Structure formats: C-alpha cells, structure tokens
C-alpha cells in the first residue's frame, strides 16, 4: 500500500498464487503418477508394439509440462526457488529426463524412471519423512560403523571356529564376511547353521547370538534413530519456538507482505493522530 492505495497485483504475484495453489500441486502429483504408469507399461513389448507411439507422445507431453511447471516456479519465486534444496532436486530429475537417449546415450533412457521420485518433493508428508531421514544420517552412520565392527569381529571368530569343518561358508575372512552378511539379512541362515552344526553341535550359540545382535538390536537402533529425528523435525515445525516468515524476506504467502504493509501504514496513521491529539 502506498499513501493508502493498495499496491497493484503484478503478473508474478498471480503466477505465484497459481503455483502455490493446492489444485496446482495436485495436478503435478497426478502427472507424476500418470508418468509412472506409462513408464511401467513401456516395459511390456506387447504394449509398445500396439501403442508405442501414443505412449511416447504422452511421455514427451508430460515432460514438457514438467519443464513448464519448473519455469513458472522459477519466475514466481526467483531467488527463493534456488534456495530450496527440493527445487534443485526437481531440476536435476527433470534435467536427467532431457538428456539425449539415442546412440551412445540410449542407456540413459533407464534414468527416466527417476521422474517418479518427484513425488518426494511434491507431497509434503513424503518430504517430511525424507528430511527426517537426512537428519538421522549422523546417528545412522554411527550405528552402521558399529554393525560393520560387529560383522568383522564375528567373521574373524567364525573363520577360526568353523573354517576346517565348513570351508564352504567360512573358508577365509572374505567368505565368512559374505556368509555372515547373508545371515544378518535372514537369507537362509537356518540352513547354514544346520550344516555347520553337523560338525560343531554347539555352533548354534554363535549363530543365535549373532542373529540377535546384528538383526534385532541393530535394526531397532536404526528405527529408533529415524523416529527420534522425525519427532525432532515435528517439534521444530509445530513448537512454540518455530520461526515466523519475515514479510520483507519473501515468505510463502504472496499476500502476507501486502497485509503487513497495510498494518504498518495504519500504525503510522494512529501514531500521527495521537500526536495531533496531544498538541490539541
């Protein structure tokens, strides 16, 4: 507002209102889902033989709409767009889809399926989960180091204990590491344990302890770290100390700056009336 006259709404404000609208976001999600279905149908030789041209045409049209959407977002948000990591994520995904897919680059056609990952940036709940997982990475790396240390110590022990009786599984350290990794993923560990126990009956103690520690304890630690990070993220978003967008900093609401400007003008007018009253 200038001298009591509301500021005119610019084209950029209108575009920003459109790209931030819920119906626009829902349309983008719908396009991503349609694109995912098309990419899945393209894996069928029969479907490609019957409708290949149509599917490729729809795929190109959806890619063009994605490029248009990014262009509108850049125009509407300007520098704010490039400060958002999720905007860079969208640009990389769409940019990969624009790479040539003919000749020596034909293998890049496989990367088109990455467009489905744009759901992570468009849907707020998925974006929240991914942000929480990134917050949990330092704690997860510590747990991963602990698991690797446990795996190495267990592999050395298993090689010393079972190398002579079960060389198929514990012949040397690399073989033992692979076998224990297979056991940690619960891939047929019972059969491995039975084969070893035919020669070493008490081997079940080693396997039971390893499975309990590597699978149950480590998995629960990973889950606990991830849940703690998500809860911390929730607390920062909904807590009393959360940050309030500055109207002069280009907040997410396009009308917020205009409203705050009107409030400042009204506050100045009230102060002027008070000074005139005091003078009278």
C-alpha positions as semicolon CSV with decimal commas, in nm:
position;residue;x (nm);y (nm);z (nm)
1;X;0,000;0,000;0,000
2;X;0,130;0,347;-0,094
3;X;-0,043;0,656;0,055
4;X;-0,346;0,445;0,142
5;X;-0,372;0,298;-0,211
6;X;-0,325;-0,081;-0,235
7;X;-0,031;-0,188;-0,449
8;X;-0,133;-0,341;-0,781
9;X;-0,107;-0,718;-0,813
10;X;0,168;-0,800;-1,059
11;X;0,184;-1,089;-1,304
12;X;0,450;-1,254;-1,088
13;X;0,215;-1,242;-0,787
14;X;-0,059;-1,409;-0,989
15;X;0,176;-1,679;-1,115
16;X;0,299;-1,737;-0,760
17;X;-0,056;-1,772;-0,638
18;X;-0,118;-2,033;-0,907
19;X;0,195;-2,243;-0,846
20;X;0,136;-2,239;-0,470
21;X;-0,230;-2,338;-0,503
22;X;-0,336;-2,682;-0,383
23;X;-0,502;-2,767;-0,715
24;X;-0,176;-2,696;-0,899
25;X;0,018;-2,926;-0,667
26;X;-0,249;-3,194;-0,707
27;X;-0,219;-3,164;-1,085
28;X;0,158;-3,214;-1,065
29;X;0,110;-3,524;-0,848
30;X;-0,142;-3,659;-1,100
31;X;0,102;-3,605;-1,387
32;X;0,378;-3,784;-1,195
33;X;0,151;-4,082;-1,126
34;X;0,041;-4,098;-1,491
35;X;0,404;-4,081;-1,598
36;X;0,490;-4,364;-1,358
37;X;0,215;-4,583;-1,508
38;X;0,337;-4,507;-1,861
39;X;0,696;-4,595;-1,771
40;X;0,572;-4,924;-1,631
41;X;0,362;-5,002;-1,939
42;X;0,661;-4,929;-2,163
43;X;0,836;-5,233;-2,014
44;X;0,583;-5,454;-2,195
45;X;0,690;-5,541;-2,552
46;X;0,328;-5,619;-2,645
47;X;0,205;-5,279;-2,524
48;X;0,487;-5,100;-2,704
49;X;0,413;-5,284;-3,027
50;X;0,046;-5,186;-3,009
51;X;0,061;-4,834;-2,859
52;X;0,429;-4,736;-2,861
53;X;0,386;-4,408;-3,049
54;X;0,099;-4,298;-2,827
55;X;0,288;-4,379;-2,507
56;X;0,598;-4,196;-2,625
57;X;0,386;-3,895;-2,724
58;X;0,222;-3,879;-2,381
59;X;0,560;-3,917;-2,214
60;X;0,703;-3,625;-2,413
61;X;0,396;-3,412;-2,338
62;X;0,425;-3,479;-1,964
63;X;0,796;-3,394;-1,973
64;X;0,711;-3,065;-2,145
65;X;0,457;-2,989;-1,872
66;X;0,722;-3,061;-1,607
67;X;0,957;-2,814;-1,775
68;X;0,677;-2,555;-1,792
69;X;0,600;-2,610;-1,424
70;X;0,963;-2,553;-1,326
71;X;0,973;-2,241;-1,544
72;X;0,666;-2,099;-1,370
73;X;0,812;-2,174;-1,028
74;X;1,140;-2,003;-1,117
75;X;0,951;-1,699;-1,250
76;X;0,725;-1,682;-0,945
77;X;0,980;-1,739;-0,667
78;X;1,300;-1,609;-0,831
79;X;1,597;-1,640;-0,591
80;X;1,381;-1,813;-0,332
81;X;1,341;-2,104;-0,573
82;X;1,718;-2,167;-0,583
83;X;1,748;-2,150;-0,204
84;X;1,521;-2,453;-0,167
85;X;1,708;-2,789;-0,191
86;X;1,390;-2,960;-0,312
87;X;1,378;-2,722;-0,609
88;X;1,728;-2,833;-0,706
89;X;1,614;-3,192;-0,669
90;X;1,329;-3,131;-0,913
91;X;1,561;-2,957;-1,158
92;X;1,808;-3,246;-1,154
93;X;1,534;-3,506;-1,207
94;X;1,378;-3,318;-1,497
95;X;1,722;-3,234;-1,638
96;X;1,813;-3,604;-1,649
97;X;1,495;-3,669;-1,847
98;X;1,602;-3,406;-2,102
99;X;1,932;-3,580;-2,178
100;X;1,958;-3,742;-2,524
101;X;1,858;-4,107;-2,528
102;X;1,980;-4,208;-2,872
103;X;2,308;-4,356;-2,989
104;X;2,566;-4,400;-2,712
105;X;2,328;-4,232;-2,466
106;X;2,049;-4,488;-2,510
107;X;2,128;-4,636;-2,170
108;X;2,013;-4,307;-2,015
109;X;1,654;-4,396;-2,106
110;X;1,655;-4,609;-1,792
111;X;1,701;-4,293;-1,583
112;X;1,363;-4,158;-1,698
113;X;1,202;-4,360;-1,421
114;X;1,367;-4,121;-1,174
115;X;1,088;-3,876;-1,256
116;X;0,866;-4,079;-1,025
117;X;1,091;-3,966;-0,738
118;X;0,947;-3,617;-0,778
119;X;0,668;-3,739;-0,554
120;X;0,918;-3,699;-0,269
121;X;0,935;-3,323;-0,325
122;X;0,571;-3,262;-0,421
123;X;0,393;-3,448;-0,139
124;X;0,461;-3,269;0,195
125;X;0,438;-3,584;0,409
126;X;0,699;-3,765;0,198
127;X;0,919;-3,456;0,201
128;X;0,894;-3,451;0,579
129;X;0,996;-3,817;0,607
130;X;1,296;-3,772;0,377
131;X;1,406;-3,461;0,569
132;X;1,385;-3,659;0,892
133;X;1,594;-3,939;0,745
134;X;1,862;-3,690;0,639
135;X;1,862;-3,555;0,992
136;X;1,915;-3,909;1,119
137;X;2,215;-3,976;0,894
138;X;2,484;-3,890;1,155
139;X;2,331;-4,129;1,408
140;X;2,279;-4,396;1,143
141;X;2,641;-4,371;1,035
142;X;2,749;-4,440;1,392
143;X;2,523;-4,745;1,406
144;X;2,648;-4,860;1,066
145;X;3,006;-4,840;1,190
146;X;2,904;-5,043;1,494
147;X;2,742;-5,308;1,272
148;X;3,049;-5,325;1,048
149;X;3,271;-5,367;1,353
150;X;3,045;-5,644;1,483
151;X;3,047;-5,811;1,143
152;X;3,426;-5,802;1,121
153;X;3,480;-5,940;1,472
154;X;3,222;-6,213;1,414
155;X;3,381;-6,305;1,079
156;X;3,723;-6,345;1,239
157;X;3,574;-6,563;1,513
158;X;3,373;-6,773;1,267
159;X;3,677;-6,828;1,044
160;X;3,878;-6,951;1,340
161;X;3,596;-7,175;1,466
162;X;3,442;-7,323;1,152
163;X;3,698;-7,294;0,868
164;X;3,811;-7,657;0,894
165;X;3,464;-7,811;0,924
166;X;3,265;-7,578;0,692
167;X;3,503;-7,432;0,432
168;X;3,206;-7,367;0,201
169;X;3,088;-7,090;0,432
170;X;3,389;-6,993;0,644
171;X;3,696;-7,081;0,436
172;X;3,861;-6,740;0,479
173;X;3,777;-6,391;0,602
174;X;3,603;-6,263;0,283
175;X;3,392;-6,581;0,262
176;X;3,298;-6,551;0,630
177;X;3,205;-6,185;0,586
178;X;2,973;-6,270;0,298
179;X;2,818;-6,561;0,489
180;X;2,756;-6,353;0,799
181;X;2,609;-6,072;0,588
182;X;2,375;-6,330;0,438
183;X;2,281;-6,446;0,787
184;X;2,225;-6,086;0,901
185;X;1,974;-6,039;0,619
186;X;1,793;-6,357;0,733
187;X;1,861;-6,522;0,398
188;X;1,855;-6,896;0,471
189;X;2,061;-6,864;0,788
190;X;1,887;-7,169;0,934
191;X;2,025;-7,395;0,660
192;X;2,374;-7,256;0,711
193;X;2,351;-7,311;1,086
194;X;2,232;-7,671;1,040
195;X;2,517;-7,750;0,802
196;X;2,773;-7,614;1,048
197;X;2,608;-7,784;1,347
198;X;2,651;-8,124;1,182
199;X;3,022;-8,085;1,253
200;X;3,006;-7,846;1,551
201;X;2,691;-7,909;1,758
202;X;2,746;-7,607;1,983
203;X;2,766;-7,370;1,686
204;X;2,405;-7,271;1,746
205;X;2,521;-7,050;2,034
206;X;2,733;-6,839;1,797
207;X;2,457;-6,810;1,535
208;X;2,180;-6,726;1,779
209;X;2,385;-6,454;1,948
210;X;2,494;-6,309;1,613
211;X;2,140;-6,301;1,474
212;X;2,001;-6,140;1,789
213;X;2,266;-5,869;1,798
214;X;2,308;-5,798;1,427
215;X;1,946;-5,823;1,317
216;X;1,723;-5,734;1,612
217;X;1,939;-5,490;1,807
218;X;2,092;-5,311;1,505
219;X;1,757;-5,284;1,324
220;X;1,587;-5,143;1,632
221;X;1,868;-4,891;1,673
222;X;1,821;-4,773;1,314
223;X;1,446;-4,739;1,371
224;X;1,497;-4,553;1,700
225;X;1,735;-4,301;1,541
226;X;1,497;-4,243;1,248
227;X;1,193;-4,197;1,476
228;X;1,386;-3,958;1,700
229;X;1,485;-3,747;1,400
230;X;1,125;-3,736;1,274
231;X;0,995;-3,635;1,617
232;X;1,259;-3,364;1,641
233;X;1,157;-3,236;1,298
234;X;0,792;-3,231;1,408
235;X;0,885;-3,039;1,721
236;X;1,070;-2,774;1,525
237;X;0,777;-2,728;1,287
238;X;0,498;-2,718;1,545
239;X;0,681;-2,596;1,855
240;X;0,645;-2,259;2,019
241;X;0,987;-2,151;1,903
242;X;0,936;-2,208;1,534
243;X;1,048;-1,935;1,300
244;X;0,789;-1,694;1,161
245;X;0,832;-1,590;0,799
246;X;0,952;-1,235;0,756
247;X;0,720;-1,041;0,521
248;X;1,020;-0,849;0,385
249;X;1,201;-1,177;0,310
250;X;0,959;-1,316;0,055
251;X;0,757;-1,562;0,266
252;X;0,549;-1,840;0,122
253;X;0,224;-1,638;0,133
254;X;0,214;-1,384;-0,154
255;X;-0,040;-1,164;0,025
256;X;0,144;-1,162;0,358
257;X;0,375;-0,874;0,266
258;X;0,082;-0,663;0,145
259;X;-0,111;-0,720;0,469
260;X;0,189;-0,631;0,684
261;X;0,246;-0,317;0,478
262;X;-0,115;-0,211;0,539
263;X;-0,074;-0,274;0,914
264;X;0,240;-0,060;0,925
265;X;0,055;0,219;0,742
266;X;-0,236;0,203;0,987
267;X;0,007;0,206;1,278
268;X;0,173;0,519;1,141
269;X;-0,166;0,690;1,097
270;X;-0,267;0,606;1,457
271;X;0,062;0,746;1,584
272;X;0,003;1,065;1,384
273;X;-0,348;1,103;1,531
274;X;-0,207;1,061;1,880
275;X;0,049;1,335;1,824
276;X;-0,221;1,571;1,691
277;X;-0,439;1,497;1,995
278;X;-0,152;1,571;2,231
279;X;-0,087;1,901;2,057
280;X;-0,454;1,999;2,090
